Amino acid sequence: MTGPTIRPGTVHDAERISRLLVALSEEFVVPDFSPQGRAHFLGELAVSEMERRLSGDFRFYLAEDAEALAGVVAIRGTTHLYYLFIAKPHQGTGLARRLWLHAMKESLARGAPSRFTVNASNFAVAAYERLGFRRTEPMRERSGVLYNPMELIAGD
């Protein structure tokens, strides 16, 4: 399959990742959050937070189209899908599925159980359902951030 190439993310990618996630979150994720929720969520996307996650218990994979960052997926531990963001020019191209399958395959190769979780924004629920995730609870709220707990059992 042609298209963007996928590679592991490093701490040197923190600024690029932060910039993409903030821009997409401002447009698609936080509009229905309270002002406190918006500030909290966007603060979690700061460069310093990306650096901390990239050097901690997270695995990031980046999709790049030439030099442009086309998408980001991050797994916390081996089973929690933490980020899956696709740059606007690449939305609807199958890149989210490619990135997710890459991250899931890597997690399973590391001995992860077959159950994966994600806390999806309201905007992303349908996209995660297309990837095979199902809601496990109604929408929840924490610190003004709205999210939908979901899970996927690999192989189902």
DSSP file (Angstrom, degrees, kcal/mol; ACC not computed):
  #  RESIDUE AA STRUCTURE BP1 BP2  ACC     N-H-->O    O-->H-N    N-H-->O    O-->H-N    TCO  KAPPA ALPHA  PHI   PSI    X-CA   Y-CA   Z-CA
    1    1 A M              0   0    0      0, 0.0     2,-0.1     0, 0.0     0, 0.0   0.000 360.0 360.0 360.0 134.0    0.0    0.0    0.0
    2    2 A T        +     0   0    0      3,-0.0     0, 0.0     0, 0.0     0, 0.0  -0.364 360.0  78.0 -90.2 176.4    1.3    3.4   -0.9
    3    3 A G  S    S+     0   0    0     -2,-0.1    61,-0.1    61,-0.0     0, 0.0  -0.797  83.7   1.5 120.8-165.2    0.9    6.6    1.1
    4    4 A P        -     0   0    0      0, 0.0     2,-0.2     0, 0.0    61,-0.2  -0.180  69.9-123.3 -57.6 146.3    2.5    7.9    4.2
    5    5 A T  E     -A   64   0A   0     59,-2.5    59,-2.9    61,-0.1     2,-0.4  -0.631  19.9-137.0 -88.7 151.9    5.3    5.9    5.8
    6    6 A I  E     +A   63   0A   0     -2,-0.2    57,-0.2    57,-0.2    55,-0.0  -0.921  29.8 160.7-114.1 133.9    5.0    4.8    9.5
    7    7 A R  E     -A   62   0A   0     55,-2.3    55,-3.2    -2,-0.4     2,-0.1  -0.968  44.6 -87.2-144.3 159.4    7.8    5.0   11.9
    8    8 A P  E     -A   61   0A   0      0, 0.0    53,-0.3     0, 0.0     2,-0.2  -0.402  45.5-122.7 -64.5 144.4    8.3    5.0   15.7
    9    9 A G        -     0   0    0     51,-2.7    51,-0.3    -2,-0.1     2,-0.3  -0.577  26.1-163.0 -85.1 152.8    8.1    8.5   17.3
   10   10 A T    >   -     0   0    0     -2,-0.2     3,-2.4    49,-0.1     4,-0.2  -0.822  39.1 -97.2-128.1 169.4   10.9    9.8   19.4
   11   11 A V  G >  S+     0   0    0      1,-0.3     3,-1.4    -2,-0.3     4,-0.2   0.773 120.4  68.1 -58.9 -25.1   11.2   12.7   21.9
   12   12 A H  G 3  S+     0   0    0      1,-0.3    -1,-0.3     2,-0.1     3,-0.3   0.643  94.2  58.2 -69.4 -13.2   12.6   14.8   19.1
   13   13 A D  G <> S+     0   0    0     -3,-2.4     4,-2.6     1,-0.2    -1,-0.3   0.446  74.8 103.1 -92.2  -1.5    9.1   14.7   17.5
   14   14 A A  H <> S+     0   0    0     -3,-1.4     4,-2.8     1,-0.2     5,-0.2   0.866  79.2  48.1 -54.4 -45.2    7.3   16.2   20.5
   15   15 A E  H  > S+     0   0    0     -3,-0.3     4,-2.4    -4,-0.2    -1,-0.2   0.923 113.5  46.7 -65.2 -43.7    6.9   19.7   19.1
   16   16 A R  H  > S+     0   0    0     -4,-0.2     4,-2.1     2,-0.2    -1,-0.2   0.913 114.5  47.9 -63.6 -42.9    5.4   18.4   15.7
   17   17 A I  H  X S+     0   0    0     -4,-2.6     4,-2.8     2,-0.2     5,-0.3   0.947 112.0  49.1 -63.1 -48.6    3.1   16.0   17.5
   18   18 A S  H  X S+     0   0    0     -4,-2.8     4,-2.7    -5,-0.2     5,-0.3   0.922 110.0  51.4 -57.1 -46.5    1.9   18.7   19.9
   19   19 A R  H  X S+     0   0    0     -4,-2.4     4,-2.0    -5,-0.2    -1,-0.2   0.915 113.5  44.1 -59.6 -45.2    1.2   21.2   17.1
   20   20 A L  H  X S+     0   0    0     -4,-2.1     4,-2.4     2,-0.2     5,-0.2   0.932 115.2  47.3 -67.1 -45.4   -0.8   18.6   15.1
   21   21 A L  H  X S+     0   0    0     -4,-2.8     4,-2.4     1,-0.2    -2,-0.2   0.888 112.4  49.0 -66.5 -39.4   -2.8   17.4   18.1
   22   22 A V  H  X S+     0   0    0     -4,-2.7     4,-2.7    -5,-0.3     5,-0.2   0.944 112.1  48.6 -64.2 -47.2   -3.6   20.9   19.4
   23   23 A A  H  X S+     0   0    0     -4,-2.0     4,-1.3    -5,-0.3    -2,-0.2   0.929 116.5  41.8 -60.6 -46.2   -4.8   22.1   16.0
   24   24 A L  H  X>S+     0   0    0     -4,-2.4     4,-3.1     1,-0.2     5,-0.5   0.887 114.3  51.9 -69.6 -37.8   -7.1   19.0   15.4
   25   25 A S  I  X>S+     0   0    0     -4,-2.4     5,-2.4    -5,-0.2     4,-1.4   0.898 106.0  54.2 -65.7 -40.1   -8.3   19.1   19.0
   26   26 A E  I  <5S+     0   0    0     -4,-2.7    -1,-0.2    -5,-0.2    -2,-0.2   0.871 118.1  36.6 -61.1 -35.4   -9.3   22.7   18.8
   27   27 A E  I  <5S+     0   0    0     -4,-1.3    -2,-0.2    -5,-0.2    -1,-0.2   0.899 135.1  14.2 -83.1 -42.5  -11.4   22.0   15.7
   28   28 A F  I  <5S+     0   0    0     -4,-3.1    95,-0.3    -5,-0.1    -3,-0.2   0.741 125.4  35.9-111.0 -26.7  -12.9   18.6   16.5
   29   29 A V  I ><<S+     0   0    0     -4,-1.4     3,-0.6    -5,-0.5    93,-0.2   0.912 111.1  40.7-101.4 -51.4  -12.5   17.6   20.1
   30   30 A V  G > <S+     0   0    0     -5,-2.4     3,-2.1     1,-0.2    -4,-0.1   0.533  80.8  94.2 -88.2  -6.4  -12.9   20.5   22.6
   31   31 A P  G 3  S+     0   0    0      0, 0.0    -1,-0.2     0, 0.0    -2,-0.1   0.827  92.8  44.5 -56.4 -29.5  -15.7   22.6   21.2
   32   32 A D  G <  S+     0   0    0     -3,-0.6     2,-0.2   114,-0.1    -2,-0.1   0.356  96.5  99.1 -96.4   8.1  -18.3   20.8   23.4
   33   33 A F  S <  S-     0   0    0     -3,-2.1   112,-0.1     1,-0.1   111,-0.1  -0.510  81.6-103.9 -85.7 159.3  -16.1   20.9   26.5
   34   34 A S     >  -     0   0    0    110,-1.0     4,-2.8    -2,-0.2     5,-0.2  -0.345  40.8-101.6 -68.2 162.7  -16.5   23.4   29.3
   35   35 A P  H  > S+     0   0    0      0, 0.0     4,-2.3     0, 0.0     5,-0.2   0.900 127.6  49.5 -54.8 -39.9  -13.8   26.2   29.3
   36   36 A Q  H  > S+     0   0    0      2,-0.2     4,-2.5     1,-0.2     5,-0.2   0.899 110.5  50.1 -65.8 -40.0  -12.1   24.3   32.2
   37   37 A G  H  > S+     0   0    0    107,-0.2     4,-2.9     2,-0.2     5,-0.3   0.901 109.8  50.3 -64.6 -42.0  -12.2   21.1   30.2
   38   38 A R  H  X S+     0   0    0     -4,-2.8     4,-2.8     2,-0.2     5,-0.3   0.947 112.7  46.3 -60.4 -48.4  -10.8   22.8   27.1
   39   39 A A  H  X S+     0   0    0     -4,-2.3     4,-2.0    -5,-0.2    -2,-0.2   0.913 115.0  47.1 -62.1 -43.1   -7.9   24.3   29.1
   40   40 A H  H  X S+     0   0    0     -4,-2.5     4,-1.4   103,-0.2    -2,-0.2   0.953 115.2  44.6 -63.1 -50.5   -7.2   21.0   30.8
   41   41 A F  H  < S+     0   0    0     -4,-2.9     3,-0.4     1,-0.2     4,-0.4   0.934 115.5  46.0 -62.8 -48.0   -7.3   18.9   27.6
   42   42 A L  H >< S+     0   0    0     -4,-2.8     3,-1.3    -5,-0.3    -1,-0.2   0.855 108.3  57.7 -66.4 -33.1   -5.2   21.3   25.5
   43   43 A G  H >< S+     0   0    0     -4,-2.0     3,-1.4    -5,-0.3    -1,-0.2   0.839  99.5  59.3 -62.5 -32.2   -2.7   21.6   28.4
   44   44 A E  T 3< S+     0   0    0     -4,-1.4    -1,-0.3    -3,-0.4    -2,-0.2   0.603 100.9  57.0 -71.1 -10.9   -2.2   17.8   28.2
   45   45 A L  T <  S+     0   0    0     -3,-1.3    -1,-0.2    -4,-0.4   -23,-0.2   0.321  79.5 127.6-101.0   6.2   -1.1   18.3   24.6
   46   46 A A  S <> S-     0   0    0     -3,-1.4     4,-2.2     1,-0.1     3,-0.4  -0.186  74.6-110.1 -62.5 156.4    1.7   20.7   25.4
   47   47 A V  H  > S+     0   0    0      1,-0.2     4,-2.8     2,-0.2     5,-0.2   0.890 119.2  55.3 -54.5 -43.4    5.2   19.9   24.1
   48   48 A S  H  > S+     0   0    0      1,-0.2     4,-2.1     2,-0.2    -1,-0.2   0.873 108.3  48.5 -61.7 -36.6    6.5   19.2   27.6
   49   49 A E  H  > S+     0   0    0     -3,-0.4     4,-2.5    -6,-0.2    -1,-0.2   0.888 110.8  50.5 -69.3 -39.0    3.7   16.6   28.0
   50   50 A M  H  X S+     0   0    0     -4,-2.2     4,-3.0     2,-0.2    -2,-0.2   0.919 110.1  50.3 -64.1 -42.3    4.5   15.0   24.7
   51   51 A E  H  X S+     0   0    0     -4,-2.8     4,-1.4     1,-0.2    -2,-0.2   0.923 111.1  49.3 -60.4 -43.7    8.2   14.8   25.7
   52   52 A R  H  < S+     0   0    0     -4,-2.1    -2,-0.2    -5,-0.2    -1,-0.2   0.921 114.7  43.9 -62.2 -44.5    7.2   13.1   29.0
   53   53 A R  H ><>S+     0   0    0     -4,-2.5     3,-1.3     1,-0.2     5,-0.8   0.905 110.1  55.0 -69.1 -40.9    5.0   10.6   27.2
   54   54 A L  H 3<5S+     0   0    0     -4,-3.0    -1,-0.2     1,-0.3    -2,-0.2   0.783 114.9  40.5 -63.8 -26.1    7.5    9.9   24.5
   55   55 A S  T 3<5S+     0   0    0     -4,-1.4    -1,-0.3    -5,-0.2    -2,-0.2   0.334 117.6  55.2-102.9   7.3   10.2    9.1   27.1
   56   56 A G  T < 5S-     0   0    0     -3,-1.3     2,-0.5    -4,-0.2    -3,-0.1   0.027 115.6 -42.0-113.0-140.8    7.8    7.2   29.4
   57   57 A D  T   5S+     0   0    0     -2,-0.1    20,-3.1     2,-0.0     2,-0.4  -0.153 101.8  99.3 -89.8  39.1    5.4    4.3   29.1
   58   58 A F  E   < - B   0  76A   0     -5,-0.8     2,-0.5    -2,-0.5    18,-0.2  -0.946  56.7-153.2-123.6 145.8    3.9    5.3   25.7
   59   59 A R  E     - B   0  75A   0     16,-2.4    16,-2.4    -2,-0.4     2,-0.4  -0.987  16.6-166.6-116.9 123.9    4.7    4.1   22.2
   60   60 A F  E     - B   0  74A   0     -2,-0.5   -51,-2.7   -51,-0.3     2,-0.4  -0.854   7.3-168.4-108.1 142.8    4.1    6.6   19.4
   61   61 A Y  E     -AB   8  73A   0     12,-2.7    12,-2.2    -2,-0.4     2,-0.4  -1.000  10.4-156.4-128.6 134.5    4.0    5.8   15.7
   62   62 A L  E     -AB   7  72A   0    -55,-3.2   -55,-2.3    -2,-0.4     2,-0.6  -0.892   8.3-149.0-113.4 138.6    4.0    8.6   13.2
   63   63 A A  E     -AB   6  71A   0      8,-2.6     7,-2.8    -2,-0.4     8,-1.5  -0.930  22.6-170.1-102.1 125.6    2.7    8.6    9.6
   64   64 A E  E     -AB   5  69A   0    -59,-2.9   -59,-2.5    -2,-0.6     2,-0.6  -0.956  20.1-162.5-123.1 137.0    4.7   11.0    7.4
   65   65 A D  E >  S- B   0  68A   0      3,-2.5     3,-2.0    -2,-0.4     2,-0.4  -0.936  77.5 -49.1-115.3 103.1    4.0   12.1    3.9
   66   66 A A  T 3  S-     0   0    0     -2,-0.6   -61,-0.1     1,-0.3    -2,-0.0  -0.585 123.1 -27.5  60.1-119.4    7.3   13.5    2.7
   67   67 A E  T 3  S+     0   0    0     -2,-0.4    -1,-0.3    -3,-0.1     2,-0.2   0.531 117.8 102.8 -98.6  -7.6    8.3   15.8    5.6
   68   68 A A  E <  S-B   65   0A   0     -3,-2.0    -3,-2.5     1,-0.1     2,-0.8  -0.537  75.7-121.9 -82.5 141.8    4.7   16.5    6.7
   69   69 A L  E     +B   64   0A   0     -2,-0.2    -5,-0.2    -5,-0.2     3,-0.1  -0.731  33.2 175.3 -81.1 112.1    3.2   14.8    9.8
   70   70 A A  E     -     0   0A   0     -7,-2.8    17,-2.8    -2,-0.8     2,-0.3   0.730  59.1 -14.0 -92.5 -25.8    0.1   13.0    8.4
   71   71 A G  E     -BC  63  86A   0     -8,-1.5    -8,-2.6    15,-0.3     2,-0.4  -0.982  50.7-147.3-172.7 161.4   -1.0   11.2   11.6
   72   72 A V  E     -BC  62  85A   0     13,-2.7    13,-2.5    -2,-0.3     2,-0.4  -1.000   9.4-178.3-140.1 135.3   -0.1   10.0   15.1
   73   73 A V  E     -BC  61  84A   0    -12,-2.2   -12,-2.7    -2,-0.4     2,-0.4  -0.994   8.5-174.8-129.1 141.6   -1.1    7.0   17.1
   74   74 A A  E     -BC  60  83A   0      9,-2.3     8,-2.7    -2,-0.4     9,-1.4  -1.000   9.5-161.2-138.6 137.7    0.0    6.4   20.7
   75   75 A I  E     -BC  59  81A   0    -16,-2.4   -16,-2.4    -2,-0.4     2,-0.5  -0.966  12.0-145.7-116.0 130.0   -0.5    3.4   23.0
   76   76 A R  E >> S-BC  58  80A   0      4,-3.0     4,-1.8    -2,-0.4     3,-0.9  -0.840  77.4 -25.0 -92.6 131.1   -0.1    3.7   26.8
   77   77 A G  T 34 S-     0   0    0    -20,-3.1    -2,-0.1    -2,-0.5   -18,-0.1  -0.524 113.5 -59.3  64.5-129.7    1.4    0.5   28.2
   78   78 A T  T 34 S+     0   0    0     -2,-0.3    -1,-0.2    33,-0.1    34,-0.1   0.407 130.3  38.7-124.2  -1.1    0.4   -2.1   25.7
   79   79 A T  T <4 S+     0   0    0     -3,-0.9    38,-2.4     1,-0.1     2,-0.7   0.530  87.0  85.3-132.2  -5.3   -3.4   -1.9   25.6
   80   80 A H  E  <  -Cd  76 117A   0     -4,-1.8    -4,-3.0    36,-0.2     2,-0.7  -0.882  62.1-145.4-109.2 114.0   -4.8    1.7   25.9
   81   81 A L  E     +Cd  75 118A   0     36,-3.0    38,-0.6    -2,-0.7    -6,-0.2  -0.639  26.0 172.7 -72.7 111.8   -5.1    3.6   22.7
   82   82 A Y  E     +     0   0A   0     -8,-2.7     2,-0.4    -2,-0.7    -7,-0.2   0.872  59.0  14.4 -95.0 -43.2   -4.2    7.1   23.9
   83   83 A Y  E     +C   74   0A   0     -9,-1.4    -9,-2.3     2,-0.0    -1,-0.3  -0.993  48.3 166.0-134.3 141.7   -4.1    9.2   20.7
   84   84 A L  E     +C   73   0A   0     -2,-0.4     2,-0.4   -11,-0.2   -11,-0.2  -0.694  22.6 160.0-149.6  97.7   -5.2    8.6   17.1
   85   85 A F  E     -C   72   0A   0    -13,-2.5   -13,-2.7    -2,-0.2     2,-0.4  -0.961  20.1-164.5-125.1 136.2   -5.1   11.8   15.1
   86   86 A I  E     -C   71   0A   0     -2,-0.4   -15,-0.3   -15,-0.2     5,-0.1  -0.981  27.4-114.9-123.6 129.0   -5.0   12.2   11.4
   87   87 A A    >>  -     0   0    0    -17,-2.8     3,-2.1    -2,-0.4     4,-0.6  -0.285  35.2-109.4 -59.1 145.8   -4.1   15.5    9.6
   88   88 A K  G >4 S+     0   0    0      1,-0.3     3,-1.2     2,-0.2    -1,-0.1   0.832 115.6  57.0 -51.6 -42.9   -7.0   16.9    7.6
   89   89 A P  G 34 S+     0   0    0      0, 0.0    -1,-0.3     0, 0.0    -2,-0.1   0.734 112.8  43.4 -63.8 -17.0   -5.6   16.2    4.2
   90   90 A H  G X4>S+     0   0    0     -3,-2.1     3,-1.4   -20,-0.2     5,-0.6   0.414  83.8 117.8-107.6  -0.5   -5.3   12.5    5.1
   91   91 A Q  T <<5S+     0   0    0     -3,-1.2    -4,-0.0    -4,-0.6    -3,-0.0  -0.458  79.1  21.8 -68.5 139.5   -8.7   12.1    6.8
   92   92 A G  T 3 5S+     0   0    0     -2,-0.1    -1,-0.2     1,-0.0    -4,-0.0   0.568  96.1 101.7  82.5   9.3  -10.9    9.6    5.0
   93   93 A T  T < 5S-     0   0    0     -3,-1.4    -2,-0.1     0, 0.0    -3,-0.0   0.458  98.9-103.3-102.9  -2.9   -8.0    7.8    3.3
   94   94 A G  T  >5S+     0   0    0     -4,-0.2     4,-2.2     3,-0.0     5,-0.1   0.450  86.9 123.3  93.3   0.6   -7.7    4.8    5.5
   95   95 A L  H  >< +     0   0    0     -5,-0.6     4,-2.9     1,-0.2     5,-0.2   0.877  68.8  56.2 -66.2 -37.2   -4.6    6.2    7.3
   96   96 A A  H  > S+     0   0    0     -6,-0.2     4,-2.7     1,-0.2    -1,-0.2   0.930 109.5  47.0 -59.5 -44.3   -6.3    5.9   10.8
   97   97 A R  H  > S+     0   0    0      2,-0.2     4,-3.0     1,-0.2     5,-0.3   0.923 111.9  50.4 -62.7 -45.1   -6.9    2.2   10.2
   98   98 A R  H  X S+     0   0    0     -4,-2.2     4,-2.1     2,-0.2    -2,-0.2   0.939 113.7  44.9 -58.6 -47.8   -3.3    1.7    9.0
   99   99 A L  H  X S+     0   0    0     -4,-2.9     4,-2.5     2,-0.2    -2,-0.2   0.929 114.8  48.0 -63.5 -45.6   -1.9    3.4   12.0
  100  100 A W  H  X S+     0   0    0     -4,-2.7     4,-3.1    -5,-0.2     5,-0.2   0.938 112.1  48.4 -61.8 -47.2   -4.2    1.6   14.5
  101  101 A L  H  X S+     0   0    0     -4,-3.0     4,-2.5     1,-0.2    -1,-0.2   0.881 111.6  51.4 -62.2 -37.1   -3.4   -1.8   12.9
  102  102 A H  H  X S+     0   0    0     -4,-2.1     4,-2.2    -5,-0.3    -1,-0.2   0.950 113.4  43.5 -62.4 -49.2    0.3   -1.1   13.1
  103  103 A A  H  X S+     0   0    0     -4,-2.5     4,-2.2     2,-0.2    -2,-0.2   0.899 114.7  49.6 -64.9 -41.3    0.1   -0.1   16.7
  104  104 A M  H  X S+     0   0    0     -4,-3.1     4,-2.8     2,-0.2     5,-0.2   0.925 110.4  50.1 -64.7 -44.1   -2.1   -3.0   17.6
  105  105 A K  H  X S+     0   0    0     -4,-2.5     4,-2.3    -5,-0.2    -2,-0.2   0.912 111.2  49.2 -60.0 -43.6    0.2   -5.5   15.9
  106  106 A E  H  X S+     0   0    0     -4,-2.2     4,-1.1     2,-0.2    -1,-0.2   0.899 111.8  49.2 -63.0 -40.8    3.2   -4.1   17.7
  107  107 A S  H  <>S+     0   0    0     -4,-2.2     5,-2.3     2,-0.2     3,-0.5   0.926 111.0  48.5 -65.1 -45.3    1.4   -4.4   21.0
  108  108 A L  H ><5S+     0   0    0     -4,-2.8     3,-1.6     1,-0.2    -1,-0.2   0.887 108.2  55.0 -63.1 -37.7    0.3   -7.9   20.4
  109  109 A A  H 3<5S+     0   0    0     -4,-2.3    -1,-0.2     1,-0.3    -2,-0.2   0.774 103.9  56.3 -65.1 -25.2    3.9   -8.8   19.4
  110  110 A R  T 3<5S-     0   0    0     -4,-1.1    -1,-0.3    -3,-0.5    -2,-0.2   0.341 129.9 -96.5 -86.9   6.0    5.0   -7.4   22.8
  111  111 A G  T < 5 +     0   0    0     -3,-1.6    -3,-0.2     1,-0.2    -2,-0.1   0.631  66.5 162.2  92.1  14.6    2.6   -9.8   24.6
  112  112 A A      < -     0   0    0     -5,-2.3    -1,-0.2    -6,-0.1     4,-0.1  -0.355  42.9-112.0 -64.5 145.2   -0.4   -7.6   25.1
  113  113 A P        -     0   0    0      0, 0.0    -1,-0.1     0, 0.0    41,-0.1  -0.235  34.4-103.8 -66.0 171.7   -3.7   -9.3   25.8
  114  114 A S  S    S+     0   0    0     40,-0.1    40,-3.5    39,-0.1     2,-0.6   0.470  93.3  95.5 -82.9   0.7   -6.2   -9.0   23.0
  115  115 A R  E     - E   0 153A   0     38,-0.2     2,-0.3    36,-0.1    38,-0.2  -0.825  51.4-178.4 -98.2 123.1   -8.4   -6.4   24.8
  116  116 A F  E     - E   0 152A   0     36,-3.2    36,-2.6    -2,-0.6     2,-0.3  -0.904   6.5-160.2-117.8 147.5   -7.7   -2.7   23.9
  117  117 A T  E     +dE  80 151A   0    -38,-2.4   -36,-3.0    -2,-0.3     2,-0.3  -0.855   9.9 178.5-123.9 159.8   -9.4    0.4   25.3
  118  118 A V  E     -dE  81 150A   0     32,-1.8    32,-2.5    -2,-0.3     2,-0.7  -0.967  27.0-139.1-154.2 147.7   -9.8    4.0   24.3
  119  119 A N  E     - E   0 149A   0    -38,-0.6     2,-0.2    -2,-0.3    -2,-0.0  -0.891  36.7-159.2-106.9  97.2  -11.6    7.0   25.7
  120  120 A A  E     - E   0 148A   0     28,-2.3    28,-2.2    -2,-0.7     5,-0.1  -0.524  13.4-125.6 -86.0 140.6  -13.1    8.5   22.6
  121  121 A S     >  -     0   0    0     -2,-0.2     4,-0.9    26,-0.2     3,-0.4  -0.356  34.7-105.7 -68.4 162.2  -14.2   12.1   22.1
  122  122 A N  T >4 S+     0   0    0      1,-0.2     3,-0.6   -93,-0.2     4,-0.4   0.896 122.9  54.1 -57.0 -39.7  -17.8   12.5   20.9
  123  123 A F  T 34 S+     0   0    0    -95,-0.3     4,-0.3     1,-0.2     3,-0.3   0.840 110.7  45.6 -62.3 -34.5  -16.4   13.4   17.5
  124  124 A A  T 3> S+     0   0    0     -3,-0.4     4,-2.5     1,-0.2     5,-0.3   0.522  82.1  94.7 -93.1  -6.8  -14.4   10.2   17.2
  125  125 A V  H <X S+     0   0    0     -4,-0.9     4,-2.4    -3,-0.6    -1,-0.2   0.920  87.8  47.1 -53.7 -49.5  -16.9    7.6   18.4
  126  126 A A  H  > S+     0   0    0     -4,-0.4     4,-2.0    -3,-0.3    -1,-0.2   0.890 111.6  51.2 -62.3 -39.4  -18.0    6.7   14.9
  127  127 A A  H  > S+     0   0    0     -4,-0.3     4,-1.0     1,-0.2    -1,-0.2   0.917 111.3  47.5 -64.5 -42.2  -14.5    6.4   13.6
  128  128 A Y  H  <>S+     0   0    0     -4,-2.5     5,-2.4     1,-0.2     4,-0.4   0.870 108.4  55.3 -67.4 -35.0  -13.5    4.1   16.5
  129  129 A E  H ><5S+     0   0    0     -4,-2.4     3,-1.3    -5,-0.3    -1,-0.2   0.897 104.1  54.1 -62.7 -38.6  -16.6    2.0   15.8
  130  130 A R  H 3<5S+     0   0    0     -4,-2.0    -1,-0.2     1,-0.3    -2,-0.2   0.785 105.8  54.1 -64.9 -25.6  -15.5    1.6   12.2
  131  131 A L  T 3<5S-     0   0    0     -4,-1.0    -1,-0.3    -3,-0.3    -2,-0.2   0.515 130.0 -96.7 -84.4  -5.3  -12.2    0.3   13.6
  132  132 A G  T < 5S+     0   0    0     -3,-1.3    21,-0.3    -4,-0.4    -3,-0.2   0.425  78.2 137.1 107.4  -0.4  -14.0   -2.3   15.7
  133  133 A F      < -     0   0    0     -5,-2.4     2,-0.3    19,-0.1    -1,-0.3  -0.473  34.2-160.0 -76.7 151.5  -14.3   -0.6   19.1
  134  134 A R  E     -F  151   0A   0     17,-2.7    17,-2.4    -2,-0.1     2,-0.0  -0.981  25.5-102.5-130.9 144.5  -17.5   -0.7   21.0
  135  135 A R  E     -F  150   0A   0     -2,-0.3    15,-0.3    15,-0.2     4,-0.0  -0.366  28.0-175.6 -62.1 141.2  -18.8    1.5   23.8
  136  136 A T  S    S+     0   0    0     13,-2.6    14,-0.2     1,-0.3    -1,-0.1   0.555  70.9   9.7-110.5 -16.5  -18.5    0.0   27.3
  137  137 A E  S    S-     0   0    0     12,-1.0    -1,-0.3     3,-0.0     3,-0.1  -0.960  87.5 -88.5-151.9 162.8  -20.2    2.8   29.2
  138  138 A P        -     0   0    0      0, 0.0    -2,-0.1     0, 0.0     9,-0.1  -0.219  69.9 -63.4 -66.0 169.2  -22.2    5.9   28.4
  139  139 A M        -     0   0    0      9,-0.2     2,-0.3     1,-0.1     9,-0.2  -0.233  60.9-163.3 -53.7 141.7  -20.3    9.2   27.9
  140  140 A R  E     -G  147   0B   0      7,-3.5     7,-2.4    -3,-0.1     2,-0.4  -0.776   9.7-143.6-123.9 170.0  -18.5   10.4   31.0
  141  141 A E  E     +G  146   0B   0     -2,-0.3     2,-0.3     5,-0.2     5,-0.2  -1.000  17.3 171.6-138.1 135.4  -16.9   13.6   32.2
  142  142 A R  E >  S-G  145   0B   0      3,-2.2     3,-2.2    -2,-0.4    -2,-0.0  -0.958  76.7 -12.3-143.8 126.1  -13.8   14.3   34.2
  143  143 A S  T 3  S-     0   0    0     -2,-0.3  -103,-0.2     1,-0.3  -102,-0.2   0.826 129.4 -54.6  54.6  34.7  -12.3   17.7   34.8
  144  144 A G  T 3  S+     0   0    0      1,-0.3  -110,-1.0  -107,-0.1     2,-0.5   0.455 111.1 126.0  81.6   0.0  -14.6   19.1   32.1
  145  145 A V  E <   -G  142   0B   0     -3,-2.2    -3,-2.2  -112,-0.1     2,-0.4  -0.823  50.2-148.9 -95.9 125.8  -13.4   16.6   29.5
  146  146 A L  E     +G  141   0B   0     -2,-0.5     2,-0.3    -5,-0.2    -5,-0.2  -0.780  27.2 161.0 -94.1 135.6  -16.1   14.5   27.8
  147  147 A Y  E     -G  140   0B   0     -7,-2.4    -7,-3.5    -2,-0.4   -26,-0.2  -0.989  34.5-136.7-153.5 160.1  -15.2   11.0   26.7
  148  148 A N  E     -E  120   0A   0    -28,-2.2   -28,-2.3    -2,-0.3     2,-0.2  -0.952  23.7-134.6-122.3 108.7  -16.7    7.7   25.8
  149  149 A P  E     +E  119   0A   0      0, 0.0   -13,-2.6     0, 0.0   -12,-1.0  -0.439  36.7 169.4 -64.4 131.2  -15.1    4.5   27.2
  150  150 A M  E     -EF 118 135A   0    -32,-2.5   -32,-1.8   -15,-0.3     2,-0.3  -0.928  16.6-162.9-138.9 160.9  -14.7    1.9   24.4
  151  151 A E  E     -EF 117 134A   0    -17,-2.4   -17,-2.7    -2,-0.3     2,-0.4  -0.976   6.9-158.5-144.2 160.5  -13.0   -1.4   23.9
  152  152 A L  E     -E  116   0A   0    -36,-2.6   -36,-3.2    -2,-0.3     2,-0.7  -0.997   9.8-151.1-136.4 133.6  -11.9   -3.7   21.1
  153  153 A I  E >   -E  115   0A   0     -2,-0.4     3,-2.1   -21,-0.3   -38,-0.2  -0.934  29.3-125.7-104.1 113.3  -11.2   -7.4   21.4
  154  154 A A  T 3  S+     0   0    0    -40,-3.5   -40,-0.1    -2,-0.7   -22,-0.0  -0.323  94.1  25.0 -60.2 134.1   -8.6   -8.3   18.8
  155  155 A G  T 3         0   0    0     -2,-0.0    -1,-0.3     1,-0.0   -41,-0.0   0.274 360.0 360.0  95.1 -11.1   -9.8  -11.1   16.6
  156  156 A D    <         0   0    0     -3,-2.1    -2,-0.1   -24,-0.1   -24,-0.0   0.492 360.0 360.0 -76.5 360.0  -13.5  -10.5   17.2
